[in-house]
Amino acid sequence: MKNLSIFLCVVSFCMISHVYGSIRISNELKFKKKLSISCYSKDNRMKTEMIEPGARYEKYFNTNIFGTTRFMCTLRQGPNYRHTQSFTAFKQVSPSDNGALWDWRARENGIYLKVWAGKHEQGGAYMHKAFDWIY
């Protein structure tokens, strides 16, 4: 009975401490190029979005209690959409990961990332180039 009580207590704590994650993808491409965004996780597939220059795409979601939430995204740079990149746009690193905003920026010379934990920068992270476009 004691083990059952401990188990229920731990499960309750996990449910209470359930957190959220989010992805932001901004189109900072030049020459009025649109950006095609297609994202999915193990359980969800978002519809493909086309965003205008200067606009951004934001998606908020629940993370799982096992700490395994991941979202993959594919970006395609207009107008001919031949420049692409597929990558992990969000990755929960552990069950104690308290959620974060993964802020992506599509620019002419690549795709940049800054990870924010809550309202603060995570671990001194800064906007850095994470990926080049695949031609």
The first five atom37 places (N, CA, C, CB, O) and aatype in JSON, in Angstrom:
{
  "aatype": [12, 11, 2, 10, 15, 9, 13, 10, 4, 19, 19, 15, 13, 4, 12, 9, 15, 8, 19, 18, 7, 15, 9, 1, 9, 15, 2, 6, 10, 11, 13, 11, 11, 11, 10, 15, 9, 15, 4, 18, 15, 11, 3, 2, 1, 12, 11, 16, 6, 12, 9, 6, 14, 7, 0, 1, 18, 6, 11, 18, 13, 2, 16, 2, 9, 13, 7, 16, 16, 1, 13, 12, 4, 16, 10, 1, 5, 7, 14, 2, 18, 1, 8, 16, 5, 15, 13, 16, 0, 13, 11, 5, 19, 15, 14, 15, 3, 2, 7, 0, 10, 17, 3, 17, 1, 0, 1, 6, 2, 7, 9, 18, 10, 11, 19, 17, 0, 7, 11, 8, 6, 5, 7, 7, 0, 18, 12, 8, 11, 0, 13, 3, 17, 9, 18],
  "atom_mask": [
    [1, 1, 1, 1, 1],
    [1, 1, 1, 1, 1],
    [1, 1, 1, 1, 1],
    [1, 1, 1, 1, 1],
    [1, 1, 1, 1, 1],
    [1, 1, 1, 1, 1],
    [1, 1, 1, 1, 1],
    [1, 1, 1, 1, 1],
    [1, 1, 1, 1, 1],
    [1, 1, 1, 1, 1],
    [1, 1, 1, 1, 1],
    [1, 1, 1, 1, 1],
    [1, 1, 1, 1, 1],
    [1, 1, 1, 1, 1],
    [1, 1, 1, 1, 1],
    [1, 1, 1, 1, 1],
    [1, 1, 1, 1, 1],
    [1, 1, 1, 1, 1],
    [1, 1, 1, 1, 1],
    [1, 1, 1, 1, 1],
    [1, 1, 1, 0, 1],
    [1, 1, 1, 1, 1],
    [1, 1, 1, 1, 1],
    [1, 1, 1, 1, 1],
    [1, 1, 1, 1, 1],
    [1, 1, 1, 1, 1],
    [1, 1, 1, 1, 1],
    [1, 1, 1, 1, 1],
    [1, 1, 1, 1, 1],
    [1, 1, 1, 1, 1],
    [1, 1, 1, 1, 1],
    [1, 1, 1, 1, 1],
    [1, 1, 1, 1, 1],
    [1, 1, 1, 1, 1],
    [1, 1, 1, 1, 1],
    [1, 1, 1, 1, 1],
    [1, 1, 1, 1, 1],
    [1, 1, 1, 1, 1],
    [1, 1, 1, 1, 1],
    [1, 1, 1, 1, 1],
    [1, 1, 1, 1, 1],
    [1, 1, 1, 1, 1],
    [1, 1, 1, 1, 1],
    [1, 1, 1, 1, 1],
    [1, 1, 1, 1, 1],
    [1, 1, 1, 1, 1],
    [1, 1, 1, 1, 1],
    [1, 1, 1, 1, 1],
    [1, 1, 1, 1, 1],
    [1, 1, 1, 1, 1],
    [1, 1, 1, 1, 1],
    [1, 1, 1, 1, 1],
    [1, 1, 1, 1, 1],
    [1, 1, 1, 0, 1],
    [1, 1, 1, 1, 1],
    [1, 1, 1, 1, 1],
    [1, 1, 1, 1, 1],
    [1, 1, 1, 1, 1],
    [1, 1, 1, 1, 1],
    [1, 1, 1, 1, 1],
    [1, 1, 1, 1, 1],
    [1, 1, 1, 1, 1],
    [1, 1, 1, 1, 1],
    [1, 1, 1, 1, 1],
    [1, 1, 1, 1, 1],
    [1, 1, 1, 1, 1],
    [1, 1, 1, 0, 1],
    [1, 1, 1, 1, 1],
    [1, 1, 1, 1, 1],
    [1, 1, 1, 1, 1],
    [1, 1, 1, 1, 1],
    [1, 1, 1, 1, 1],
    [1, 1, 1, 1, 1],
    [1, 1, 1, 1, 1],
    [1, 1, 1, 1, 1],
    [1, 1, 1, 1, 1],
    [1, 1, 1, 1, 1],
    [1, 1, 1, 0, 1],
    [1, 1, 1, 1, 1],
    [1, 1, 1, 1, 1],
    [1, 1, 1, 1, 1],
    [1, 1, 1, 1, 1],
    [1, 1, 1, 1, 1],
    [1, 1, 1, 1, 1],
    [1, 1, 1, 1, 1],
    [1, 1, 1, 1, 1],
    [1, 1, 1, 1, 1],
    [1, 1, 1, 1, 1],
    [1, 1, 1, 1, 1],
    [1, 1, 1, 1, 1],
    [1, 1, 1, 1, 1],
    [1, 1, 1, 1, 1],
    [1, 1, 1, 1, 1],
    [1, 1, 1, 1, 1],
    [1, 1, 1, 1, 1],
    [1, 1, 1, 1, 1],
    [1, 1, 1, 1, 1],
    [1, 1, 1, 1, 1],
    [1, 1, 1, 0, 1],
    [1, 1, 1, 1, 1],
    [1, 1, 1, 1, 1],
    [1, 1, 1, 1, 1],
    [1, 1, 1, 1, 1],
    [1, 1, 1, 1, 1],
    [1, 1, 1, 1, 1],
    [1, 1, 1, 1, 1],
    [1, 1, 1, 1, 1],
    [1, 1, 1, 1, 1],
    [1, 1, 1, 1, 1],
    [1, 1, 1, 0, 1],
    [1, 1, 1, 1, 1],
    [1, 1, 1, 1, 1],
    [1, 1, 1, 1, 1],
    [1, 1, 1, 1, 1],
    [1, 1, 1, 1, 1],
    [1, 1, 1, 1, 1],
    [1, 1, 1, 1, 1],
    [1, 1, 1, 0, 1],
    [1, 1, 1, 1, 1],
    [1, 1, 1, 1, 1],
    [1, 1, 1, 1, 1],
    [1, 1, 1, 1, 1],
    [1, 1, 1, 0, 1],
    [1, 1, 1, 0, 1],
    [1, 1, 1, 1, 1],
    [1, 1, 1, 1, 1],
    [1, 1, 1, 1, 1],
    [1, 1, 1, 1, 1],
    [1, 1, 1, 1, 1],
    [1, 1, 1, 1, 1],
    [1, 1, 1, 1, 1],
    [1, 1, 1, 1, 1],
    [1, 1, 1, 1, 1],
    [1, 1, 1, 1, 1],
    [1, 1, 1, 1, 1]
  ],
  "atom_positions": [
    [[0.82, -1.19, 0.0], [0.0, 0.0, 0.0], [0.87, 1.26, 0.0], [-0.93, -0.01, 1.2], [0.53, 2.27, -0.63]],
    [[1.99, 1.18, 0.72], [2.9, 2.31, 0.79], [3.46, 2.63, -0.61], [4.05, 2.03, 1.78], [3.54, 3.8, -0.99]],
    [[3.84, 1.59, -1.37], [4.36, 1.8, -2.71], [3.32, 2.42, -3.63], [4.85, 0.47, -3.3], [3.64, 3.27, -4.46]],
    [[2.07, 2.0, -3.48], [0.99, 2.57, -4.28], [0.81, 4.05, -3.95], [-0.33, 1.81, -4.04], [0.61, 4.87, -4.85]],
    [[0.88, 4.4, -2.69], [0.76, 5.81, -2.27], [1.89, 6.65, -2.86], [0.77, 5.93, -0.74], [1.66, 7.76, -3.34]],
    [[3.1, 6.12, -2.82], [4.25, 6.84, -3.39], [4.07, 7.01, -4.9], [5.57, 6.1, -3.09], [4.31, 8.09, -5.44]],
    [[3.65, 5.94, -5.56], [3.43, 6.0, -7.0], [2.38, 7.05, -7.35], [3.0, 4.63, -7.53], [2.6, 7.87, -8.25]],
    [[1.25, 7.05, -6.67], [0.19, 8.03, -6.94], [0.66, 9.45, -6.65], [-1.05, 7.71, -6.1], [0.29, 10.39, -7.37]],
    [[1.46, 9.62, -5.63], [2.0, 10.94, -5.31], [2.91, 11.44, -6.43], [2.77, 10.9, -3.97], [2.82, 12.6, -6.83]],
    [[3.77, 10.57, -6.93], [4.69, 10.95, -8.01], [3.91, 11.28, -9.28], [5.7, 9.82, -8.28], [4.19, 12.29, -9.94]],
    [[2.94, 10.45, -9.63], [2.12, 10.7, -10.82], [1.38, 12.02, -10.68], [1.12, 9.55, -11.06], [1.31, 12.8, -11.63]],
    [[0.82, 12.29, -9.51], [0.12, 13.56, -9.28], [1.05, 14.74, -9.45], [-0.5, 13.58, -7.88], [0.68, 15.74, -10.06]],
    [[2.26, 14.63, -8.92], [3.24, 15.7, -9.05], [3.57, 15.95, -10.52], [4.51, 15.37, -8.26], [3.67, 17.1, -10.96]],
    [[3.74, 14.87, -11.27], [4.04, 15.01, -12.69], [2.9, 15.7, -13.43], [4.31, 13.64, -13.31], [3.14, 16.52, -14.32]],
    [[1.68, 15.37, -13.07], [0.53, 15.99, -13.72], [0.43, 17.47, -13.37], [-0.76, 15.27, -13.32], [0.11, 18.3, -14.22]],
    [[0.7, 17.8, -12.13], [0.64, 19.2, -11.7], [1.75, 20.0, -12.36], [0.75, 19.29, -10.16], [1.54, 21.15, -12.74]],
    [[2.93, 19.42, -12.48], [4.06, 20.15, -13.03], [4.13, 20.07, -14.56], [5.34, 19.63, -12.43], [5.16, 20.4, -15.16]],
    [[3.05, 19.63, -15.18], [3.0, 19.53, -16.63], [3.28, 20.9, -17.24], [1.62, 18.99, -17.09], [2.7, 21.9, -16.8]],
    [[4.15, 20.96, -18.24], [4.57, 22.23, -18.78], [4.25, 22.34, -20.26], [6.06, 22.43, -18.55], [3.77, 21.4, -20.89]],
    [[4.54, 23.49, -20.79], [4.26, 23.79, -22.18], [5.54, 24.14, -22.91], [3.25, 24.93, -22.29], [6.5, 24.62, -22.31]],
    [[5.54, 23.89, -24.18], [6.65, 24.29, -25.03], [6.11, 25.15, -26.15], [0.0, 0.0, 0.0], [4.9, 25.19, -26.37]],
    [[6.99, 25.83, -26.84], [6.54, 26.62, -27.97], [7.66, 26.78, -28.99], [6.04, 27.99, -27.5], [8.85, 26.75, -28.67]],
    [[7.23, 26.96, -30.22], [8.12, 27.19, -31.35], [7.7, 28.51, -31.98], [8.06, 26.0, -32.4], [6.52, 28.76, -32.18]],
    [[8.68, 29.35, -32.28], [8.43, 30.58, -33.04], [9.37, 30.55, -34.23], [8.65, 31.88, -32.17], [10.58, 30.37, -34.07]],
    [[8.83, 30.72, -35.42], [9.65, 30.77, -36.63], [9.33, 32.08, -37.33], [9.38, 29.54, -37.57], [8.19, 32.33, -37.73]],
    [[10.35, 32.92, -37.48], [10.18, 34.23, -38.11], [10.78, 34.23, -39.5], [10.83, 35.34, -37.25], [11.84, 33.64, -39.74]],
    [[10.09, 34.89, -40.42], [10.58, 35.03, -41.78], [11.36, 36.34, -41.89], [9.41, 34.98, -42.81], [10.77, 37.42, -41.94]],
    [[12.68, 36.24, -41.92], [13.55, 37.41, -42.08], [14.27, 37.36, -43.42], [14.57, 37.49, -40.92], [15.36, 37.91, -43.59]],
    [[13.64, 36.68, -44.38], [14.21, 36.59, -45.72], [14.07, 37.92, -46.45], [13.54, 35.46, -46.53], [13.15, 38.68, -46.19]],
    [[14.99, 38.19, -47.36], [14.96, 39.42, -48.15], [14.2, 39.19, -49.44], [16.39, 39.91, -48.45], [13.79, 38.07, -49.75]],
    [[14.02, 40.25, -50.19], [13.44, 40.23, -51.53], [12.0, 39.7, -51.54], [14.3, 39.39, -52.44], [11.58, 39.07, -52.51]],
    [[11.27, 39.95, -50.47], [9.85, 39.59, -50.36], [9.59, 38.1, -50.55], [9.05, 40.38, -51.36], [8.55, 37.72, -51.1]],
    [[10.52, 37.26, -50.11], [10.35, 35.8, -50.23], [9.44, 35.28, -49.12], [11.71, 35.09, -50.18], [9.61, 35.62, -47.95]],
    [[8.49, 34.45, -49.51], [7.65, 33.77, -48.54], [8.4, 32.57, -47.97], [6.3, 33.33, -49.17], [9.37, 32.08, -48.56]],
    [[7.93, 32.09, -46.82], [8.53, 30.95, -46.16], [7.46, 29.89, -45.94], [9.21, 31.36, -44.82], [6.42, 30.18, -45.34]],
    [[7.7, 28.68, -46.41], [6.79, 27.56, -46.19], [7.27, 26.81, -44.95], [6.74, 26.61, -47.45], [8.45, 26.47, -44.83]],
    [[6.33, 26.54, -44.03], [6.66, 25.86, -42.78], [5.75, 24.64, -42.62], [6.51, 26.82, -41.57], [4.52, 24.75, -42.7]],
    [[6.36, 23.49, -42.39], [5.62, 22.26, -42.16], [6.21, 21.59, -40.92], [5.68, 21.3, -43.41], [7.4, 21.25, -40.92]],
    [[5.41, 21.4, -39.87], [5.92, 20.84, -38.62], [5.06, 19.65, -38.17], [5.95, 21.91, -37.52], [3.88, 19.56, -38.49]],
    [[5.7, 18.75, -37.43], [4.99, 17.58, -36.92], [5.72, 17.03, -35.7], [4.86, 16.49, -38.01], [6.91, 17.3, -35.49]],
    [[4.99, 16.27, -34.91], [5.56, 15.52, -33.8], [5.08, 14.08, -33.96], [5.14, 16.12, -32.4], [4.45, 13.73, -34.95]],
    [[5.38, 13.26, -32.99], [4.93, 11.87, -33.03], [3.4, 11.8, -33.07], [5.46, 11.09, -31.81], [2.83, 10.93, -33.74]],
    [[2.74, 12.72, -32.36], [1.28, 12.67, -32.23], [0.53, 13.73, -33.03], [0.92, 12.81, -30.79], [-0.68, 13.61, -33.21]],
    [[1.22, 14.74, -33.51], [0.54, 15.86, -34.18], [1.21, 16.22, -35.49], [0.51, 17.09, -33.27], [2.43, 16.14, -35.63]],
    [[0.39, 16.61, -36.44], [0.91, 17.14, -37.7], [0.17, 18.44, -37.96], [0.73, 16.12, -38.9], [-1.06, 18.46, -38.11]],
    [[0.92, 19.54, -38.02], [0.31, 20.83, -38.28], [0.2, 21.04, -39.78], [1.13, 21.97, -37.62], [1.02, 20.53, -40.55]],
    [[-0.79, 21.79, -40.19], [-0.92, 22.06, -41.62], [0.22, 22.98, -42.06], [-2.3, 22.7, -41.95], [0.73, 23.79, -41.28]],
    [[0.6, 22.84, -43.31], [1.67, 23.68, -43.86], [1.22, 25.13, -43.88], [2.06, 23.21, -45.29], [0.11, 25.45, -44.31]],
    [[2.09, 26.0, -43.41], [1.8, 27.43, -43.36], [2.74, 28.17, -44.31], [1.95, 27.98, -41.91], [3.89, 27.78, -44.47]],
    [[2.24, 29.22, -44.92], [3.05, 30.12, -45.75], [3.05, 31.47, -45.04], [2.49, 30.24, -47.24], [2.0, 32.06, -44.82]],
    [[4.24, 31.94, -44.68], [4.27, 33.23, -44.0], [5.04, 34.25, -44.83], [4.91, 33.09, -42.61], [6.02, 33.95, -45.5]],
    [[4.54, 35.46, -44.75], [5.09, 36.6, -45.5], [6.37, 37.09, -44.84], [4.05, 37.74, -45.59], [6.62, 36.8, -43.67]],
    [[7.19, 37.83, -45.56], [8.38, 38.44, -44.96], [8.0, 39.33, -43.77], [9.16, 39.26, -46.02], [7.04, 40.1, -43.85]],
    [[8.75, 39.22, -42.69], [8.48, 40.0, -41.49], [7.45, 39.38, -40.56], [0.0, 0.0, 0.0], [7.28, 39.83, -39.43]],
    [[6.76, 38.34, -41.02], [5.75, 37.68, -40.19], [6.39, 36.53, -39.42], [4.56, 37.16, -41.06], [7.53, 36.14, -39.68]],
    [[5.62, 36.0, -38.47], [6.12, 34.85, -37.72], [5.01, 33.84, -37.49], [6.72, 35.29, -36.39], [3.83, 34.16, -37.46]],
    [[5.45, 32.61, -37.31], [4.59, 31.46, -37.03], [4.87, 31.06, -35.59], [4.85, 30.26, -38.04], [6.02, 30.92, -35.19]],
    [[3.81, 30.89, -34.79], [4.0, 30.46, -33.41], [3.07, 29.29, -33.12], [3.73, 31.62, -32.42], [1.9, 29.28, -33.5]],
    [[3.63, 28.29, -32.44], [2.87, 27.11, -32.06], [3.17, 26.8, -30.61], [3.21, 25.89, -32.98], [4.33, 26.67, -30.22]],
    [[2.1, 26.68, -29.8], [2.22, 26.32, -28.39], [1.65, 24.92, -28.22], [1.49, 27.36, -27.46], [0.66, 24.58, -28.87]],
    [[2.25, 24.12, -27.35], [1.81, 22.75, -27.19], [2.18, 22.24, -25.8], [2.42, 21.84, -28.28], [3.05, 22.79, -25.13]],
    [[1.51, 21.17, -25.4], [1.83, 20.51, -24.13], [3.03, 19.59, -24.34], [0.61, 19.71, -23.6], [3.15, 18.93, -25.37]],
    [[3.89, 19.56, -23.36], [4.97, 18.57, -23.38], [4.49, 17.34, -22.63], [6.29, 19.15, -22.74], [3.53, 17.42, -21.86]],
    [[5.13, 16.2, -22.84], [4.68, 15.0, -22.13], [5.46, 14.81, -20.83], [4.85, 13.76, -23.03], [6.52, 15.39, -20.63]],
    [[4.91, 14.0, -19.95], [5.51, 13.81, -18.62], [6.77, 12.95, -18.66], [4.5, 13.19, -17.68], [7.48, 12.86, -17.67]],
    [[7.04, 12.32, -19.79], [8.22, 11.48, -19.91], [9.45, 12.25, -20.39], [7.94, 10.33, -20.85], [10.56, 11.72, -20.4]],
    [[9.24, 13.51, -20.79], [10.36, 14.34, -21.24], [10.86, 14.0, -22.63], [0.0, 0.0, 0.0], [12.04, 14.16, -22.92]],
    [[9.95, 13.55, -23.49], [10.37, 13.11, -24.82], [9.7, 13.89, -25.96], [10.09, 11.65, -24.99], [9.74, 13.45, -27.1]],
    [[9.08, 15.02, -25.66], [8.39, 15.79, -26.7], [9.4, 16.35, -27.7], [7.56, 16.93, -26.07], [10.4, 16.96, -27.32]],
    [[9.11, 16.14, -28.98], [9.94, 16.68, -30.07], [9.04, 17.13, -31.2], [10.96, 15.62, -30.57], [8.03, 16.5, -31.51]],
    [[9.42, 18.23, -31.8], [8.75, 18.69, -33.01], [9.8, 18.85, -34.09], [7.99, 20.03, -32.77], [10.85, 19.45, -33.87]],
    [[9.51, 18.32, -35.25], [10.36, 18.45, -36.43], [9.71, 19.45, -37.36], [10.59, 17.06, -37.14], [8.48, 19.5, -37.46]],
    [[10.52, 20.25, -38.04], [9.99, 21.21, -39.01], [10.82, 21.17, -40.28], [9.96, 22.63, -38.43], [12.01, 20.87, -40.27]],
    [[10.15, 21.48, -41.38], [10.81, 21.67, -42.66], [10.48, 23.07, -43.14], [10.37, 20.59, -43.71], [9.31, 23.44, -43.23]],
    [[11.51, 23.83, -43.44], [11.33, 25.19, -43.98], [11.73, 25.17, -45.45], [12.17, 26.24, -43.18], [12.71, 24.53, -45.83]],
    [[10.95, 25.9, -46.26], [11.25, 26.04, -47.68], [11.19, 27.52, -48.03], [10.26, 25.2, -48.58], [10.23, 28.21, -47.7]],
    [[12.23, 27.97, -48.7], [12.38, 29.38, -49.03], [11.81, 29.65, -50.42], [13.85, 29.8, -48.95], [12.25, 29.04, -51.4]],
    [[10.84, 30.57, -50.51], [10.25, 30.94, -51.79], [11.21, 31.77, -52.62], [0.0, 0.0, 0.0], [12.27, 32.16, -52.12]],
    [[10.88, 32.07, -53.86], [9.62, 31.76, -54.54], [9.57, 30.37, -55.17], [9.37, 32.78, -55.6], [8.48, 29.86, -55.41]],
    [[10.74, 29.74, -55.43], [10.71, 28.42, -56.08], [10.76, 27.27, -55.08], [11.86, 28.31, -57.05], [10.58, 26.11, -55.47]],
    [[11.01, 27.55, -53.79], [10.99, 26.58, -52.69], [12.0, 25.44, -52.87], [9.61, 26.0, -52.54], [11.78, 24.33, -52.4]],
    [[13.12, 25.74, -53.57], [14.18, 24.74, -53.73], [15.16, 24.76, -52.56], [14.94, 24.97, -55.03], [15.81, 23.75, -52.29]],
    [[15.27, 25.89, -51.87], [16.15, 25.98, -50.7], [15.36, 25.48, -49.5], [16.68, 27.46, -50.48], [14.36, 26.1, -49.12]],
    [[15.8, 24.38, -48.89], [15.05, 23.77, -47.79], [15.97, 23.43, -46.63], [14.32, 22.51, -48.27], [17.2, 23.45, -46.75]],
    [[15.34, 23.12, -45.51], [16.06, 22.58, -44.36], [15.05, 21.9, -43.45], [16.86, 23.7, -43.59], [13.99, 22.46, -43.15]],
    [[15.36, 20.7, -43.01], [14.54, 19.96, -42.04], [15.36, 19.81, -40.77], [14.1, 18.56, -42.6], [16.56, 19.54, -40.83]],
    [[14.72, 19.98, -39.61], [15.46, 19.96, -38.35], [14.51, 19.74, -37.18], [16.24, 21.26, -38.16], [13.29, 19.85, -37.32]],
    [[15.08, 19.42, -36.02], [14.31, 19.33, -34.79], [14.09, 20.74, -34.28], [15.05, 18.43, -33.72], [15.04, 21.42, -33.86]],
    [[12.85, 21.19, -34.31], [12.53, 22.57, -33.94], [12.29, 22.73, -32.44], [11.31, 23.05, -34.7], [12.39, 23.84, -31.92]],
    [[11.99, 21.64, -31.75], [11.81, 21.66, -30.3], [12.16, 20.28, -29.76], [10.36, 22.06, -29.9], [11.75, 19.27, -30.32]],
    [[12.91, 20.25, -28.66], [13.24, 18.96, -28.04], [13.23, 19.15, -26.53], [14.63, 18.44, -28.52], [13.99, 19.95, -25.99]],
    [[12.37, 18.4, -25.88], [12.33, 18.38, -24.42], [13.45, 17.46, -23.97], [10.93, 17.91, -23.86], [13.51, 16.31, -24.4]],
    [[14.33, 17.94, -23.1], [15.53, 17.16, -22.77], [15.34, 16.2, -21.6], [16.65, 18.09, -22.45], [16.11, 15.25, -21.46]],
    [[14.33, 16.43, -20.76], [14.08, 15.53, -19.63], [12.7, 15.8, -19.06], [15.17, 15.7, -18.52], [12.09, 16.82, -19.41]],
    [[12.19, 14.92, -18.2], [10.88, 15.19, -17.58], [10.88, 16.46, -16.74], [10.47, 14.01, -16.71], [9.84, 17.09, -16.55]],
    [[12.04, 16.85, -16.23], [12.1, 18.07, -15.4], [12.3, 19.32, -16.24], [13.23, 17.95, -14.39], [12.32, 20.43, -15.7]],
    [[12.44, 19.17, -17.56], [12.56, 20.32, -18.46], [11.3, 21.16, -18.3], [12.77, 19.88, -19.95], [10.2, 20.66, -18.54]],
    [[11.45, 22.41, -17.91], [10.29, 23.23, -17.58], [9.71, 24.01, -18.75], [10.65, 24.18, -16.5], [9.05, 25.03, -18.56]],
    [[9.95, 23.53, -19.95], [9.38, 24.19, -21.12], [10.23, 25.36, -21.56], [0.0, 0.0, 0.0], [11.02, 25.9, -20.79]],
    [[10.08, 25.73, -22.8], [10.89, 26.8, -23.34], [10.3, 27.27, -24.65], [12.35, 26.35, -23.54], [9.46, 26.6, -25.25]],
    [[10.75, 28.43, -25.08], [10.43, 28.95, -26.4], [11.66, 28.75, -27.26], [9.99, 30.46, -26.35], [12.74, 29.25, -26.93]],
    [[11.51, 28.04, -28.36], [12.59, 27.87, -29.33], [12.31, 28.86, -30.45], [12.69, 26.37, -29.87], [11.4, 28.67, -31.25]],
    [[13.1, 29.91, -30.49], [12.92, 31.05, -31.4], [13.82, 30.88, -32.62], [13.22, 32.39, -30.68], [15.03, 31.05, -32.53]],
    [[13.22, 30.56, -33.77], [13.95, 30.33, -35.02], [13.78, 31.52, -35.94], [13.46, 29.05, -35.71], [12.72, 32.14, -35.96]],
    [[14.82, 31.86, -36.7], [14.78, 32.96, -37.66], [15.33, 32.46, -39.0], [15.61, 34.2, -37.14], [16.48, 32.03, -39.09]],
    [[14.49, 32.52, -40.03], [14.92, 32.15, -41.38], [15.51, 33.38, -42.04], [13.74, 31.56, -42.23], [14.82, 34.38, -42.25]],
    [[16.8, 33.31, -42.36], [17.5, 34.41, -43.02], [18.13, 33.89, -44.31], [18.59, 35.02, -42.08], [18.2, 32.68, -44.54]],
    [[18.59, 34.8, -45.14], [19.17, 34.42, -46.43], [20.34, 33.45, -46.28], [19.62, 35.66, -47.18], [20.47, 32.52, -47.08]],
    [[21.19, 33.65, -45.29], [22.4, 32.84, -45.17], [22.24, 31.63, -44.24], [23.53, 33.7, -44.68], [23.21, 30.92, -43.99]],
    [[21.03, 31.38, -43.73], [20.82, 30.22, -42.88], [19.66, 30.39, -41.92], [0.0, 0.0, 0.0], [18.89, 31.35, -42.0]],
    [[19.56, 29.45, -41.0], [18.48, 29.44, -40.02], [19.11, 29.59, -38.64], [17.61, 28.13, -40.12], [20.02, 28.84, -38.28]],
    [[18.62, 30.54, -37.87], [19.2, 30.91, -36.59], [18.27, 30.49, -35.45], [19.48, 32.42, -36.52], [17.06, 30.36, -35.63]],
    [[18.86, 30.28, -34.26], [18.1, 29.81, -33.11], [18.52, 30.54, -31.83], [18.28, 28.3, -32.93], [19.69, 30.87, -31.63]],
    [[17.52, 30.79, -30.99], [17.75, 31.23, -29.62], [16.69, 30.53, -28.77], [17.66, 32.82, -29.47], [15.51, 30.57, -29.1]],
    [[17.12, 29.88, -27.68], [16.2, 29.15, -26.8], [15.96, 29.99, -25.55], [16.75, 27.75, -26.44], [16.9, 30.39, -24.88]],
    [[14.68, 30.24, -25.25], [14.29, 31.01, -24.06], [13.59, 30.07, -23.09], [13.37, 32.21, -24.44], [12.69, 29.33, -23.5]],
    [[13.97, 30.08, -21.84], [13.31, 29.3, -20.8], [12.43, 30.26, -20.01], [14.35, 28.56, -19.86], [12.95, 31.15, -19.34]],
    [[11.13, 30.09, -20.09], [10.23, 31.03, -19.43], [10.4, 32.4, -20.04], [0.0, 0.0, 0.0], [10.33, 32.55, -21.26]],
    [[10.61, 33.39, -19.2], [10.79, 34.76, -19.7], [12.27, 35.14, -19.77], [10.04, 35.74, -18.82], [12.59, 36.3, -20.02]],
    [[13.15, 34.19, -19.54], [14.58, 34.49, -19.49], [15.34, 33.64, -20.48], [15.12, 34.26, -18.08], [14.9, 32.55, -20.86]],
    [[16.48, 34.14, -20.9], [17.35, 33.37, -21.77], [17.83, 32.13, -21.04], [18.53, 34.22, -22.23], [18.17, 32.19, -19.86]],
    [[17.86, 31.02, -21.74], [18.29, 29.77, -21.13], [19.81, 29.65, -21.19], [17.62, 28.56, -21.83], [20.4, 29.63, -22.27]],
    [[20.42, 29.58, -20.03], [21.84, 29.33, -19.94], [22.71, 30.28, -20.73], [0.0, 0.0, 0.0], [23.76, 29.88, -21.23]],
    [[22.31, 31.54, -20.84], [23.12, 32.49, -21.57], [23.1, 32.26, -23.08], [0.0, 0.0, 0.0], [23.99, 32.74, -23.78]],
    [[22.11, 31.54, -23.57], [22.02, 31.27, -25.01], [21.89, 32.59, -25.78], [20.82, 30.35, -25.32], [21.42, 33.59, -25.24]],
    [[22.32, 32.56, -27.01], [22.24, 33.73, -27.86], [21.78, 33.29, -29.25], [23.61, 34.46, -27.93], [21.8, 32.1, -29.58]],
    [[21.36, 34.25, -30.05], [20.94, 33.93, -31.41], [22.18, 33.48, -32.17], [20.25, 35.17, -32.1], [23.14, 34.24, -32.32]],
    [[22.15, 32.25, -32.66], [23.29, 31.72, -33.4], [22.81, 30.94, -34.61], [24.16, 30.84, -32.5], [21.69, 30.42, -34.64]],
    [[23.67, 30.87, -35.61], [23.33, 30.13, -36.82], [23.35, 28.64, -36.5], [24.32, 30.47, -37.98], [24.38, 28.1, -36.08]],
    [[22.22, 27.99, -36.71], [22.1, 26.57, -36.41], [22.2, 25.7, -37.68], [20.77, 26.3, -35.71], [22.74, 24.59, -37.63]],
    [[21.69, 26.21, -38.81], [21.67, 25.43, -40.04], [21.9, 26.32, -41.26], [20.35, 24.69, -40.16], [21.54, 27.49, -41.27]],
    [[22.5, 25.72, -42.28], [22.57, 26.34, -43.6], [21.39, 25.82, -44.41], [23.94, 26.04, -44.31], [20.83, 24.77, -44.1]],
    [[21.03, 26.55, -45.43], [20.01, 26.08, -46.36], [20.6, 24.96, -47.22], [19.49, 27.23, -47.24], [21.78, 25.0, -47.57]],
    [[19.79, 23.98, -47.56], [20.19, 22.93, -48.48], [19.72, 23.35, -49.86], [19.61, 21.52, -48.07], [18.53, 23.64, -50.05]],
    [[20.62, 23.4, -50.81], [20.29, 23.87, -52.16], [20.0, 22.73, -53.09], [21.4, 24.7, -52.74], [19.7, 22.95, -54.27]]
  ]
}
